[in-house]
Amino acid sequence: MYKLFRAASIGIACTLLASCASTNAVLTERTQLVEYYRVFSFDGSTAPRAKMIEAARTGIAMSGVTVTDARPIPPAQMPERPGRYQATDPLKTTQFAAFAGQAAGLLKSADCQGAVWTARTIRGLGDDSAVLYLCMWEYRGGYNLDVYGNYLVTEGGISVKRLGRALAQPLVGTFEQTLERLVNDVAREMQTASGVKVLFVEGYPEPTGESWWTQSRSITSSK
């Protein structure tokens, strides 16, 4: 009888421990830092610079986010090739960065030396938010748009904002989808202004390919 009781007790304890482990896995908050970039080309476009800039600003405004942008003085001579953003981390070599961990990555920004237009905006959903930097390059063959950003994705844990995000997801999509939609809005508006078909050159992570990518909101379909 004692052996049966002891075996049953051990079984119940193991079940409870397994249940607790599963519960802890769900409740434990996990945070991941993701870097994001996109490069679009409007090769062959002869559209005025001001028109392309206003198209980009219109695309950002469609997401209802605030934006800070600038129009630096263009290079004295039109370059043969488009420039390229450089991700910079001002705290990388400081003692503070060693203690900041993943949060230090959020301080990265994009250096767009030579760009004719730059912008900074924040796209958020629930606890998740991404800081995006946009750089427009003008060159002899047309225009390029670089987008660089980084964000923290938080999973697990208990949060009112996270609950709100989960409830909103069926309506607005995942955080990655809302981020991609903002960038695609900009590329699509610039495509209309440029008079040429936009080319997705490269990016990371890979485009998610949801229905809004391939249907009416697709950047690969001219209006």
PyMOL CGO cylinders between C-alpha atoms (Angstrom):
from pymol import cmd
from pymol.cgo import CYLINDER

trace = [
    CYLINDER, 0.00, 0.00, 0.00, 2.80, 2.38, 0.90, 0.3, 1, 1, 1, 1, 1, 1,
    CYLINDER, 2.80, 2.38, 0.90, 4.53, 1.67, -2.39, 0.3, 1, 1, 1, 1, 1, 1,
    CYLINDER, 4.53, 1.67, -2.39, 1.34, 2.37, -4.33, 0.3, 1, 1, 1, 1, 1, 1,
    CYLINDER, 1.34, 2.37, -4.33, 0.75, 5.58, -2.40, 0.3, 1, 1, 1, 1, 1, 1,
    CYLINDER, 0.75, 5.58, -2.40, 4.36, 6.66, -2.95, 0.3, 1, 1, 1, 1, 1, 1,
    CYLINDER, 4.36, 6.66, -2.95, 4.18, 5.91, -6.68, 0.3, 1, 1, 1, 1, 1, 1,
    CYLINDER, 4.18, 5.91, -6.68, 0.91, 7.83, -7.00, 0.3, 1, 1, 1, 1, 1, 1,
    CYLINDER, 0.91, 7.83, -7.00, 2.38, 10.76, -5.09, 0.3, 1, 1, 1, 1, 1, 1,
    CYLINDER, 2.38, 10.76, -5.09, 5.41, 10.83, -7.34, 0.3, 1, 1, 1, 1, 1, 1,
    CYLINDER, 5.41, 10.83, -7.34, 3.17, 10.69, -10.40, 0.3, 1, 1, 1, 1, 1, 1,
    CYLINDER, 3.17, 10.69, -10.40, 1.05, 13.59, -9.17, 0.3, 1, 1, 1, 1, 1, 1,
    CYLINDER, 1.05, 13.59, -9.17, 4.16, 15.59, -8.31, 0.3, 1, 1, 1, 1, 1, 1,
    CYLINDER, 4.16, 15.59, -8.31, 5.64, 15.00, -11.76, 0.3, 1, 1, 1, 1, 1, 1,
    CYLINDER, 5.64, 15.00, -11.76, 2.37, 16.04, -13.39, 0.3, 1, 1, 1, 1, 1, 1,
    CYLINDER, 2.37, 16.04, -13.39, 2.25, 19.20, -11.30, 0.3, 1, 1, 1, 1, 1, 1,
    CYLINDER, 2.25, 19.20, -11.30, 5.87, 20.00, -12.06, 0.3, 1, 1, 1, 1, 1, 1,
    CYLINDER, 5.87, 20.00, -12.06, 5.30, 19.50, -15.77, 0.3, 1, 1, 1, 1, 1, 1,
    CYLINDER, 5.30, 19.50, -15.77, 2.22, 21.69, -15.57, 0.3, 1, 1, 1, 1, 1, 1,
    CYLINDER, 2.22, 21.69, -15.57, 4.15, 24.35, -13.67, 0.3, 1, 1, 1, 1, 1, 1,
    CYLINDER, 4.15, 24.35, -13.67, 6.97, 24.18, -16.20, 0.3, 1, 1, 1, 1, 1, 1,
    CYLINDER, 6.97, 24.18, -16.20, 4.51, 24.70, -19.05, 0.3, 1, 1, 1, 1, 1, 1,
    CYLINDER, 4.51, 24.70, -19.05, 2.82, 27.53, -17.20, 0.3, 1, 1, 1, 1, 1, 1,
    CYLINDER, 2.82, 27.53, -17.20, 6.17, 29.17, -16.43, 0.3, 1, 1, 1, 1, 1, 1,
    CYLINDER, 6.17, 29.17, -16.43, 7.15, 28.89, -20.09, 0.3, 1, 1, 1, 1, 1, 1,
    CYLINDER, 7.15, 28.89, -20.09, 3.99, 30.77, -21.04, 0.3, 1, 1, 1, 1, 1, 1,
    CYLINDER, 3.99, 30.77, -21.04, 4.29, 33.38, -18.31, 0.3, 1, 1, 1, 1, 1, 1,
    CYLINDER, 4.29, 33.38, -18.31, 8.02, 33.96, -18.69, 0.3, 1, 1, 1, 1, 1, 1,
    CYLINDER, 8.02, 33.96, -18.69, 8.66, 37.08, -20.72, 0.3, 1, 1, 1, 1, 1, 1,
    CYLINDER, 8.66, 37.08, -20.72, 11.09, 36.64, -23.62, 0.3, 1, 1, 1, 1, 1, 1,
    CYLINDER, 11.09, 36.64, -23.62, 12.47, 39.54, -25.63, 0.3, 1, 1, 1, 1, 1, 1,
    CYLINDER, 12.47, 39.54, -25.63, 14.19, 39.34, -29.01, 0.3, 1, 1, 1, 1, 1, 1,
    CYLINDER, 14.19, 39.34, -29.01, 15.96, 42.14, -30.85, 0.3, 1, 1, 1, 1, 1, 1,
    CYLINDER, 15.96, 42.14, -30.85, 15.37, 42.12, -34.61, 0.3, 1, 1, 1, 1, 1, 1,
    CYLINDER, 15.37, 42.12, -34.61, 17.12, 44.28, -37.20, 0.3, 1, 1, 1, 1, 1, 1,
    CYLINDER, 17.12, 44.28, -37.20, 15.18, 45.05, -40.36, 0.3, 1, 1, 1, 1, 1, 1,
    CYLINDER, 15.18, 45.05, -40.36, 16.08, 46.58, -43.71, 0.3, 1, 1, 1, 1, 1, 1,
    CYLINDER, 16.08, 46.58, -43.71, 14.65, 46.98, -47.19, 0.3, 1, 1, 1, 1, 1, 1,
    CYLINDER, 14.65, 46.98, -47.19, 16.18, 48.37, -50.40, 0.3, 1, 1, 1, 1, 1, 1,
    CYLINDER, 16.18, 48.37, -50.40, 13.95, 49.49, -53.28, 0.3, 1, 1, 1, 1, 1, 1,
    CYLINDER, 13.95, 49.49, -53.28, 15.05, 50.75, -56.69, 0.3, 1, 1, 1, 1, 1, 1,
    CYLINDER, 15.05, 50.75, -56.69, 13.26, 53.14, -59.05, 0.3, 1, 1, 1, 1, 1, 1,
    CYLINDER, 13.26, 53.14, -59.05, 15.77, 52.75, -61.83, 0.3, 1, 1, 1, 1, 1, 1,
    CYLINDER, 15.77, 52.75, -61.83, 15.10, 54.82, -64.94, 0.3, 1, 1, 1, 1, 1, 1,
    CYLINDER, 15.10, 54.82, -64.94, 12.88, 57.38, -63.23, 0.3, 1, 1, 1, 1, 1, 1,
    CYLINDER, 12.88, 57.38, -63.23, 13.26, 61.01, -64.28, 0.3, 1, 1, 1, 1, 1, 1,
    CYLINDER, 13.26, 61.01, -64.28, 10.61, 62.30, -61.86, 0.3, 1, 1, 1, 1, 1, 1,
    CYLINDER, 10.61, 62.30, -61.86, 11.44, 65.54, -60.01, 0.3, 1, 1, 1, 1, 1, 1,
    CYLINDER, 11.44, 65.54, -60.01, 13.07, 65.06, -56.64, 0.3, 1, 1, 1, 1, 1, 1,
    CYLINDER, 13.07, 65.06, -56.64, 10.39, 67.06, -54.84, 0.3, 1, 1, 1, 1, 1, 1,
    CYLINDER, 10.39, 67.06, -54.84, 7.67, 64.81, -56.27, 0.3, 1, 1, 1, 1, 1, 1,
    CYLINDER, 7.67, 64.81, -56.27, 9.42, 61.67, -55.07, 0.3, 1, 1, 1, 1, 1, 1,
    CYLINDER, 9.42, 61.67, -55.07, 9.92, 63.12, -51.60, 0.3, 1, 1, 1, 1, 1, 1,
    CYLINDER, 9.92, 63.12, -51.60, 6.26, 64.10, -51.25, 0.3, 1, 1, 1, 1, 1, 1,
    CYLINDER, 6.26, 64.10, -51.25, 5.22, 60.63, -52.41, 0.3, 1, 1, 1, 1, 1, 1,
    CYLINDER, 5.22, 60.63, -52.41, 7.37, 59.04, -49.70, 0.3, 1, 1, 1, 1, 1, 1,
    CYLINDER, 7.37, 59.04, -49.70, 5.90, 61.35, -47.05, 0.3, 1, 1, 1, 1, 1, 1,
    CYLINDER, 5.90, 61.35, -47.05, 2.38, 60.50, -48.24, 0.3, 1, 1, 1, 1, 1, 1,
    CYLINDER, 2.38, 60.50, -48.24, 3.13, 56.79, -47.93, 0.3, 1, 1, 1, 1, 1, 1,
    CYLINDER, 3.13, 56.79, -47.93, 4.26, 57.21, -44.32, 0.3, 1, 1, 1, 1, 1, 1,
    CYLINDER, 4.26, 57.21, -44.32, 1.21, 59.31, -43.45, 0.3, 1, 1, 1, 1, 1, 1,
    CYLINDER, 1.21, 59.31, -43.45, -1.10, 56.50, -44.61, 0.3, 1, 1, 1, 1, 1, 1,
    CYLINDER, -1.10, 56.50, -44.61, -0.14, 54.53, -41.49, 0.3, 1, 1, 1, 1, 1, 1,
    CYLINDER, -0.14, 54.53, -41.49, -1.03, 57.41, -39.19, 0.3, 1, 1, 1, 1, 1, 1,
    CYLINDER, -1.03, 57.41, -39.19, 2.43, 57.57, -37.62, 0.3, 1, 1, 1, 1, 1, 1,
    CYLINDER, 2.43, 57.57, -37.62, 4.41, 60.70, -36.81, 0.3, 1, 1, 1, 1, 1, 1,
    CYLINDER, 4.41, 60.70, -36.81, 7.54, 61.37, -38.82, 0.3, 1, 1, 1, 1, 1, 1,
    CYLINDER, 7.54, 61.37, -38.82, 10.54, 63.67, -38.63, 0.3, 1, 1, 1, 1, 1, 1,
    CYLINDER, 10.54, 63.67, -38.63, 12.17, 64.22, -42.00, 0.3, 1, 1, 1, 1, 1, 1,
    CYLINDER, 12.17, 64.22, -42.00, 14.85, 66.37, -43.59, 0.3, 1, 1, 1, 1, 1, 1,
    CYLINDER, 14.85, 66.37, -43.59, 15.97, 67.45, -47.05, 0.3, 1, 1, 1, 1, 1, 1,
    CYLINDER, 15.97, 67.45, -47.05, 19.77, 67.77, -46.98, 0.3, 1, 1, 1, 1, 1, 1,
    CYLINDER, 19.77, 67.77, -46.98, 21.54, 69.79, -49.65, 0.3, 1, 1, 1, 1, 1, 1,
    CYLINDER, 21.54, 69.79, -49.65, 22.08, 67.42, -52.61, 0.3, 1, 1, 1, 1, 1, 1,
    CYLINDER, 22.08, 67.42, -52.61, 25.62, 66.52, -53.71, 0.3, 1, 1, 1, 1, 1, 1,
    CYLINDER, 25.62, 66.52, -53.71, 27.27, 69.03, -56.02, 0.3, 1, 1, 1, 1, 1, 1,
    CYLINDER, 27.27, 69.03, -56.02, 27.51, 66.37, -58.73, 0.3, 1, 1, 1, 1, 1, 1,
    CYLINDER, 27.51, 66.37, -58.73, 24.93, 63.68, -59.40, 0.3, 1, 1, 1, 1, 1, 1,
    CYLINDER, 24.93, 63.68, -59.40, 26.49, 60.32, -58.43, 0.3, 1, 1, 1, 1, 1, 1,
    CYLINDER, 26.49, 60.32, -58.43, 26.60, 57.47, -60.92, 0.3, 1, 1, 1, 1, 1, 1,
    CYLINDER, 26.60, 57.47, -60.92, 25.32, 54.97, -58.39, 0.3, 1, 1, 1, 1, 1, 1,
    CYLINDER, 25.32, 54.97, -58.39, 22.93, 55.21, -55.42, 0.3, 1, 1, 1, 1, 1, 1,
    CYLINDER, 22.93, 55.21, -55.42, 24.33, 55.44, -51.93, 0.3, 1, 1, 1, 1, 1, 1,
    CYLINDER, 24.33, 55.44, -51.93, 23.80, 52.89, -49.19, 0.3, 1, 1, 1, 1, 1, 1,
    CYLINDER, 23.80, 52.89, -49.19, 22.77, 53.34, -45.56, 0.3, 1, 1, 1, 1, 1, 1,
    CYLINDER, 22.77, 53.34, -45.56, 25.19, 52.41, -42.81, 0.3, 1, 1, 1, 1, 1, 1,
    CYLINDER, 25.19, 52.41, -42.81, 23.82, 51.14, -39.47, 0.3, 1, 1, 1, 1, 1, 1,
    CYLINDER, 23.82, 51.14, -39.47, 25.65, 52.91, -36.67, 0.3, 1, 1, 1, 1, 1, 1,
    CYLINDER, 25.65, 52.91, -36.67, 25.78, 52.18, -32.94, 0.3, 1, 1, 1, 1, 1, 1,
    CYLINDER, 25.78, 52.18, -32.94, 27.13, 55.20, -31.02, 0.3, 1, 1, 1, 1, 1, 1,
    CYLINDER, 27.13, 55.20, -31.02, 27.50, 53.19, -27.79, 0.3, 1, 1, 1, 1, 1, 1,
    CYLINDER, 27.50, 53.19, -27.79, 29.28, 50.19, -29.28, 0.3, 1, 1, 1, 1, 1, 1,
    CYLINDER, 29.28, 50.19, -29.28, 32.69, 51.16, -27.94, 0.3, 1, 1, 1, 1, 1, 1,
    CYLINDER, 32.69, 51.16, -27.94, 31.52, 52.61, -24.64, 0.3, 1, 1, 1, 1, 1, 1,
    CYLINDER, 31.52, 52.61, -24.64, 31.43, 50.93, -21.26, 0.3, 1, 1, 1, 1, 1, 1,
    CYLINDER, 31.43, 50.93, -21.26, 27.68, 51.52, -21.06, 0.3, 1, 1, 1, 1, 1, 1,
    CYLINDER, 27.68, 51.52, -21.06, 27.05, 49.24, -24.04, 0.3, 1, 1, 1, 1, 1, 1,
    CYLINDER, 27.05, 49.24, -24.04, 28.56, 46.29, -22.18, 0.3, 1, 1, 1, 1, 1, 1,
    CYLINDER, 28.56, 46.29, -22.18, 25.85, 46.58, -19.53, 0.3, 1, 1, 1, 1, 1, 1,
    CYLINDER, 25.85, 46.58, -19.53, 22.99, 47.58, -21.81, 0.3, 1, 1, 1, 1, 1, 1,
    CYLINDER, 22.99, 47.58, -21.81, 22.77, 44.22, -23.59, 0.3, 1, 1, 1, 1, 1, 1,
    CYLINDER, 22.77, 44.22, -23.59, 20.06, 44.01, -26.22, 0.3, 1, 1, 1, 1, 1, 1,
    CYLINDER, 20.06, 44.01, -26.22, 18.77, 47.48, -25.42, 0.3, 1, 1, 1, 1, 1, 1,
    CYLINDER, 18.77, 47.48, -25.42, 21.96, 48.92, -26.87, 0.3, 1, 1, 1, 1, 1, 1,
    CYLINDER, 21.96, 48.92, -26.87, 20.89, 47.64, -30.26, 0.3, 1, 1, 1, 1, 1, 1,
    CYLINDER, 20.89, 47.64, -30.26, 17.85, 49.88, -30.13, 0.3, 1, 1, 1, 1, 1, 1,
    CYLINDER, 17.85, 49.88, -30.13, 20.16, 52.86, -30.19, 0.3, 1, 1, 1, 1, 1, 1,
    CYLINDER, 20.16, 52.86, -30.19, 21.36, 51.96, -33.67, 0.3, 1, 1, 1, 1, 1, 1,
    CYLINDER, 21.36, 51.96, -33.67, 20.44, 54.41, -36.39, 0.3, 1, 1, 1, 1, 1, 1,
    CYLINDER, 20.44, 54.41, -36.39, 21.06, 54.77, -40.11, 0.3, 1, 1, 1, 1, 1, 1,
    CYLINDER, 21.06, 54.77, -40.11, 23.78, 57.02, -41.48, 0.3, 1, 1, 1, 1, 1, 1,
    CYLINDER, 23.78, 57.02, -41.48, 22.54, 58.28, -44.85, 0.3, 1, 1, 1, 1, 1, 1,
    CYLINDER, 22.54, 58.28, -44.85, 25.40, 60.53, -45.91, 0.3, 1, 1, 1, 1, 1, 1,
    CYLINDER, 25.40, 60.53, -45.91, 24.65, 61.86, -49.40, 0.3, 1, 1, 1, 1, 1, 1,
    CYLINDER, 24.65, 61.86, -49.40, 20.91, 61.10, -49.37, 0.3, 1, 1, 1, 1, 1, 1,
    CYLINDER, 20.91, 61.10, -49.37, 18.55, 63.76, -50.73, 0.3, 1, 1, 1, 1, 1, 1,
    CYLINDER, 18.55, 63.76, -50.73, 15.87, 62.93, -48.16, 0.3, 1, 1, 1, 1, 1, 1,
    CYLINDER, 15.87, 62.93, -48.16, 15.91, 61.24, -44.75, 0.3, 1, 1, 1, 1, 1, 1,
    CYLINDER, 15.91, 61.24, -44.75, 13.14, 60.40, -42.30, 0.3, 1, 1, 1, 1, 1, 1,
    CYLINDER, 13.14, 60.40, -42.30, 12.64, 58.78, -38.90, 0.3, 1, 1, 1, 1, 1, 1,
    CYLINDER, 12.64, 58.78, -38.90, 9.38, 57.30, -37.70, 0.3, 1, 1, 1, 1, 1, 1,
    CYLINDER, 9.38, 57.30, -37.70, 8.09, 54.81, -35.13, 0.3, 1, 1, 1, 1, 1, 1,
    CYLINDER, 8.09, 54.81, -35.13, 5.67, 51.99, -35.89, 0.3, 1, 1, 1, 1, 1, 1,
    CYLINDER, 5.67, 51.99, -35.89, 4.10, 50.41, -32.83, 0.3, 1, 1, 1, 1, 1, 1,
    CYLINDER, 4.10, 50.41, -32.83, 1.57, 47.72, -31.94, 0.3, 1, 1, 1, 1, 1, 1,
    CYLINDER, 1.57, 47.72, -31.94, 0.97, 46.79, -28.31, 0.3, 1, 1, 1, 1, 1, 1,
    CYLINDER, 0.97, 46.79, -28.31, 4.30, 46.38, -26.53, 0.3, 1, 1, 1, 1, 1, 1,
    CYLINDER, 4.30, 46.38, -26.53, 6.20, 46.13, -29.82, 0.3, 1, 1, 1, 1, 1, 1,
    CYLINDER, 6.20, 46.13, -29.82, 7.58, 49.17, -31.61, 0.3, 1, 1, 1, 1, 1, 1,
    CYLINDER, 7.58, 49.17, -31.61, 10.10, 49.69, -34.37, 0.3, 1, 1, 1, 1, 1, 1,
    CYLINDER, 10.10, 49.69, -34.37, 12.20, 52.76, -35.08, 0.3, 1, 1, 1, 1, 1, 1,
    CYLINDER, 12.20, 52.76, -35.08, 12.50, 53.15, -38.85, 0.3, 1, 1, 1, 1, 1, 1,
    CYLINDER, 12.50, 53.15, -38.85, 14.98, 55.25, -40.80, 0.3, 1, 1, 1, 1, 1, 1,
    CYLINDER, 14.98, 55.25, -40.80, 14.34, 56.00, -44.47, 0.3, 1, 1, 1, 1, 1, 1,
    CYLINDER, 14.34, 56.00, -44.47, 16.96, 57.30, -46.90, 0.3, 1, 1, 1, 1, 1, 1,
    CYLINDER, 16.96, 57.30, -46.90, 16.23, 58.39, -50.48, 0.3, 1, 1, 1, 1, 1, 1,
    CYLINDER, 16.23, 58.39, -50.48, 19.14, 58.44, -52.89, 0.3, 1, 1, 1, 1, 1, 1,
    CYLINDER, 19.14, 58.44, -52.89, 19.11, 60.23, -56.24, 0.3, 1, 1, 1, 1, 1, 1,
    CYLINDER, 19.11, 60.23, -56.24, 21.60, 59.17, -58.91, 0.3, 1, 1, 1, 1, 1, 1,
    CYLINDER, 21.60, 59.17, -58.91, 21.98, 59.47, -62.67, 0.3, 1, 1, 1, 1, 1, 1,
    CYLINDER, 21.98, 59.47, -62.67, 19.87, 56.38, -63.29, 0.3, 1, 1, 1, 1, 1, 1,
    CYLINDER, 19.87, 56.38, -63.29, 16.96, 57.16, -60.97, 0.3, 1, 1, 1, 1, 1, 1,
    CYLINDER, 16.96, 57.16, -60.97, 16.26, 56.78, -57.26, 0.3, 1, 1, 1, 1, 1, 1,
    CYLINDER, 16.26, 56.78, -57.26, 16.79, 54.26, -54.47, 0.3, 1, 1, 1, 1, 1, 1,
    CYLINDER, 16.79, 54.26, -54.47, 15.02, 53.98, -51.13, 0.3, 1, 1, 1, 1, 1, 1,
    CYLINDER, 15.02, 53.98, -51.13, 16.74, 52.35, -48.15, 0.3, 1, 1, 1, 1, 1, 1,
    CYLINDER, 16.74, 52.35, -48.15, 14.76, 51.51, -45.02, 0.3, 1, 1, 1, 1, 1, 1,
    CYLINDER, 14.76, 51.51, -45.02, 16.53, 50.43, -41.83, 0.3, 1, 1, 1, 1, 1, 1,
    CYLINDER, 16.53, 50.43, -41.83, 14.97, 49.67, -38.48, 0.3, 1, 1, 1, 1, 1, 1,
    CYLINDER, 14.97, 49.67, -38.48, 15.25, 47.64, -35.32, 0.3, 1, 1, 1, 1, 1, 1,
    CYLINDER, 15.25, 47.64, -35.32, 12.70, 46.48, -32.82, 0.3, 1, 1, 1, 1, 1, 1,
    CYLINDER, 12.70, 46.48, -32.82, 12.12, 44.30, -29.80, 0.3, 1, 1, 1, 1, 1, 1,
    CYLINDER, 12.12, 44.30, -29.80, 9.58, 41.49, -30.00, 0.3, 1, 1, 1, 1, 1, 1,
    CYLINDER, 9.58, 41.49, -30.00, 8.26, 40.44, -26.60, 0.3, 1, 1, 1, 1, 1, 1,
    CYLINDER, 8.26, 40.44, -26.60, 6.62, 37.05, -26.06, 0.3, 1, 1, 1, 1, 1, 1,
    CYLINDER, 6.62, 37.05, -26.06, 5.10, 35.47, -22.97, 0.3, 1, 1, 1, 1, 1, 1,
    CYLINDER, 5.10, 35.47, -22.97, 4.42, 37.29, -19.76, 0.3, 1, 1, 1, 1, 1, 1,
    CYLINDER, 4.42, 37.29, -19.76, 1.25, 39.13, -18.83, 0.3, 1, 1, 1, 1, 1, 1,
    CYLINDER, 1.25, 39.13, -18.83, 0.61, 42.58, -20.22, 0.3, 1, 1, 1, 1, 1, 1,
    CYLINDER, 0.61, 42.58, -20.22, -2.50, 44.61, -20.92, 0.3, 1, 1, 1, 1, 1, 1,
    CYLINDER, -2.50, 44.61, -20.92, -0.84, 45.95, -24.06, 0.3, 1, 1, 1, 1, 1, 1,
    CYLINDER, -0.84, 45.95, -24.06, 0.04, 42.43, -25.18, 0.3, 1, 1, 1, 1, 1, 1,
    CYLINDER, 0.04, 42.43, -25.18, -3.56, 41.36, -24.66, 0.3, 1, 1, 1, 1, 1, 1,
    CYLINDER, -3.56, 41.36, -24.66, -4.70, 44.34, -26.70, 0.3, 1, 1, 1, 1, 1, 1,
    CYLINDER, -4.70, 44.34, -26.70, -2.28, 43.40, -29.45, 0.3, 1, 1, 1, 1, 1, 1,
    CYLINDER, -2.28, 43.40, -29.45, -3.64, 39.84, -29.51, 0.3, 1, 1, 1, 1, 1, 1,
    CYLINDER, -3.64, 39.84, -29.51, -7.22, 41.13, -29.76, 0.3, 1, 1, 1, 1, 1, 1,
    CYLINDER, -7.22, 41.13, -29.76, -6.29, 43.56, -32.54, 0.3, 1, 1, 1, 1, 1, 1,
    CYLINDER, -6.29, 43.56, -32.54, -4.28, 41.04, -34.57, 0.3, 1, 1, 1, 1, 1, 1,
    CYLINDER, -4.28, 41.04, -34.57, -7.27, 39.59, -36.50, 0.3, 1, 1, 1, 1, 1, 1,
    CYLINDER, -7.27, 39.59, -36.50, -8.08, 43.13, -37.68, 0.3, 1, 1, 1, 1, 1, 1,
    CYLINDER, -8.08, 43.13, -37.68, -4.67, 44.72, -38.31, 0.3, 1, 1, 1, 1, 1, 1,
    CYLINDER, -4.67, 44.72, -38.31, -2.38, 41.69, -38.61, 0.3, 1, 1, 1, 1, 1, 1,
    CYLINDER, -2.38, 41.69, -38.61, 0.82, 40.86, -36.79, 0.3, 1, 1, 1, 1, 1, 1,
    CYLINDER, 0.82, 40.86, -36.79, 3.36, 43.48, -35.84, 0.3, 1, 1, 1, 1, 1, 1,
    CYLINDER, 3.36, 43.48, -35.84, 5.61, 42.37, -38.73, 0.3, 1, 1, 1, 1, 1, 1,
    CYLINDER, 5.61, 42.37, -38.73, 2.70, 42.75, -41.16, 0.3, 1, 1, 1, 1, 1, 1,
    CYLINDER, 2.70, 42.75, -41.16, 1.91, 46.29, -39.99, 0.3, 1, 1, 1, 1, 1, 1,
    CYLINDER, 1.91, 46.29, -39.99, 5.58, 47.20, -40.33, 0.3, 1, 1, 1, 1, 1, 1,
    CYLINDER, 5.58, 47.20, -40.33, 5.77, 45.75, -43.82, 0.3, 1, 1, 1, 1, 1, 1,
    CYLINDER, 5.77, 45.75, -43.82, 2.56, 47.50, -44.80, 0.3, 1, 1, 1, 1, 1, 1,
    CYLINDER, 2.56, 47.50, -44.80, 4.00, 50.89, -43.83, 0.3, 1, 1, 1, 1, 1, 1,
    CYLINDER, 4.00, 50.89, -43.83, 7.13, 50.31, -45.89, 0.3, 1, 1, 1, 1, 1, 1,
    CYLINDER, 7.13, 50.31, -45.89, 5.11, 49.04, -48.86, 0.3, 1, 1, 1, 1, 1, 1,
    CYLINDER, 5.11, 49.04, -48.86, 2.85, 52.10, -48.71, 0.3, 1, 1, 1, 1, 1, 1,
    CYLINDER, 2.85, 52.10, -48.71, 5.92, 54.29, -49.12, 0.3, 1, 1, 1, 1, 1, 1,
    CYLINDER, 5.92, 54.29, -49.12, 7.32, 52.19, -51.97, 0.3, 1, 1, 1, 1, 1, 1,
    CYLINDER, 7.32, 52.19, -51.97, 3.97, 52.08, -53.76, 0.3, 1, 1, 1, 1, 1, 1,
    CYLINDER, 3.97, 52.08, -53.76, 3.41, 55.85, -53.55, 0.3, 1, 1, 1, 1, 1, 1,
    CYLINDER, 3.41, 55.85, -53.55, 6.95, 56.45, -54.81, 0.3, 1, 1, 1, 1, 1, 1,
    CYLINDER, 6.95, 56.45, -54.81, 6.30, 54.03, -57.66, 0.3, 1, 1, 1, 1, 1, 1,
    CYLINDER, 6.30, 54.03, -57.66, 3.29, 56.06, -58.75, 0.3, 1, 1, 1, 1, 1, 1,
    CYLINDER, 3.29, 56.06, -58.75, 5.31, 59.28, -58.62, 0.3, 1, 1, 1, 1, 1, 1,
    CYLINDER, 5.31, 59.28, -58.62, 8.34, 57.79, -60.35, 0.3, 1, 1, 1, 1, 1, 1,
    CYLINDER, 8.34, 57.79, -60.35, 6.58, 56.54, -63.46, 0.3, 1, 1, 1, 1, 1, 1,
    CYLINDER, 6.58, 56.54, -63.46, 8.55, 53.27, -63.34, 0.3, 1, 1, 1, 1, 1, 1,
    CYLINDER, 8.55, 53.27, -63.34, 7.98, 49.91, -61.68, 0.3, 1, 1, 1, 1, 1, 1,
    CYLINDER, 7.98, 49.91, -61.68, 9.55, 49.63, -58.26, 0.3, 1, 1, 1, 1, 1, 1,
    CYLINDER, 9.55, 49.63, -58.26, 12.07, 46.83, -57.80, 0.3, 1, 1, 1, 1, 1, 1,
    CYLINDER, 12.07, 46.83, -57.80, 12.55, 45.12, -54.45, 0.3, 1, 1, 1, 1, 1, 1,
    CYLINDER, 12.55, 45.12, -54.45, 16.34, 44.76, -54.40, 0.3, 1, 1, 1, 1, 1, 1,
    CYLINDER, 16.34, 44.76, -54.40, 16.97, 43.04, -51.06, 0.3, 1, 1, 1, 1, 1, 1,
    CYLINDER, 16.97, 43.04, -51.06, 15.96, 42.95, -47.43, 0.3, 1, 1, 1, 1, 1, 1,
    CYLINDER, 15.96, 42.95, -47.43, 15.94, 41.13, -44.13, 0.3, 1, 1, 1, 1, 1, 1,
    CYLINDER, 15.94, 41.13, -44.13, 13.94, 39.41, -42.76, 0.3, 1, 1, 1, 1, 1, 1,
    CYLINDER, 13.94, 39.41, -42.76, 12.38, 38.04, -45.94, 0.3, 1, 1, 1, 1, 1, 1,
    CYLINDER, 12.38, 38.04, -45.94, 9.02, 39.58, -46.96, 0.3, 1, 1, 1, 1, 1, 1,
    CYLINDER, 9.02, 39.58, -46.96, 6.24, 37.68, -45.25, 0.3, 1, 1, 1, 1, 1, 1,
    CYLINDER, 6.24, 37.68, -45.25, 4.04, 37.37, -48.36, 0.3, 1, 1, 1, 1, 1, 1,
    CYLINDER, 4.04, 37.37, -48.36, 0.61, 37.81, -46.76, 0.3, 1, 1, 1, 1, 1, 1,
    CYLINDER, 0.61, 37.81, -46.76, -2.47, 38.44, -48.91, 0.3, 1, 1, 1, 1, 1, 1,
    CYLINDER, -2.47, 38.44, -48.91, -2.10, 42.21, -48.74, 0.3, 1, 1, 1, 1, 1, 1,
    CYLINDER, -2.10, 42.21, -48.74, 1.33, 41.82, -50.37, 0.3, 1, 1, 1, 1, 1, 1,
    CYLINDER, 1.33, 41.82, -50.37, 0.00, 40.07, -53.47, 0.3, 1, 1, 1, 1, 1, 1,
    CYLINDER, 0.00, 40.07, -53.47, -3.35, 41.78, -53.89, 0.3, 1, 1, 1, 1, 1, 1,
    CYLINDER, -3.35, 41.78, -53.89, -4.40, 45.42, -54.30, 0.3, 1, 1, 1, 1, 1, 1,
    CYLINDER, -4.40, 45.42, -54.30, -1.78, 46.80, -51.89, 0.3, 1, 1, 1, 1, 1, 1,
    CYLINDER, -1.78, 46.80, -51.89, 1.12, 45.07, -53.65, 0.3, 1, 1, 1, 1, 1, 1,
    CYLINDER, 1.12, 45.07, -53.65, 4.15, 47.19, -54.46, 0.3, 1, 1, 1, 1, 1, 1,
    CYLINDER, 4.15, 47.19, -54.46, 4.70, 45.13, -57.61, 0.3, 1, 1, 1, 1, 1, 1,
    CYLINDER, 4.70, 45.13, -57.61, 1.43, 46.20, -59.21, 0.3, 1, 1, 1, 1, 1, 1,
    CYLINDER, 1.43, 46.20, -59.21, 1.12, 49.63, -60.81, 0.3, 1, 1, 1, 1, 1, 1,
    CYLINDER, 1.12, 49.63, -60.81, -1.95, 51.67, -60.03, 0.3, 1, 1, 1, 1, 1, 1,
]
cmd.load_cgo(trace, "trace")
